[in-house]
Amino acid sequence: VLIIITNYIKHLDPALICSGCVNIKVKFPLTNKNIIINVTSGNKLENKFIAKILKLEFSLAKIMSLLLANKQSPYHVIISVDTWIERIRKERKKLTRTNS
C-alpha cells in the first residue's frame, strides 16, 4: 500500500500517478464552516477561531496541524491564529515566487 499526498498533483511525474500505479485519487477541498464545526465541538472560543480562519483558503490538514500543535492550550490557538494566518500566507507567497 502506497499513499501519496500532494497539494500539487500537476507537478508529479505522470508515470508515478498513472492508472495501475495509483488506483484511487481523493481530493480534499479547502475547508468550510461545516467541516470545521464537525472537527471541533463548537464552543465560544472555537467559534472565534472559526470566524478567523473561515475564508476558504486553508486546508483541513493545515488547520489540524495547528490544532494538534496546540492541543494542550486551545486558548493559545485563538490568540495566536492571526499570526499563524499571516505566516501561512507568507509561506504561500514565497512558494509562488519560487515556482514562478
QUINOR-V36668 format. One record per helix or strand. SS is the DSSP state (~ for helix, > for strand). FROM is the first residue (numbers start at 1). TO is the last residue. If there is no record, write none. Layout:
# QUINOR-V36668
ss=SS from=FROM to=TO
ss=SS from=FROM to=TO
This chain:
# QUINOR-V36668
ss=~ from=9 to=11
ss=~ from=33 to=39
ss=~ from=44 to=53
ss=~ from=60 to=69
ss=~ from=74 to=99
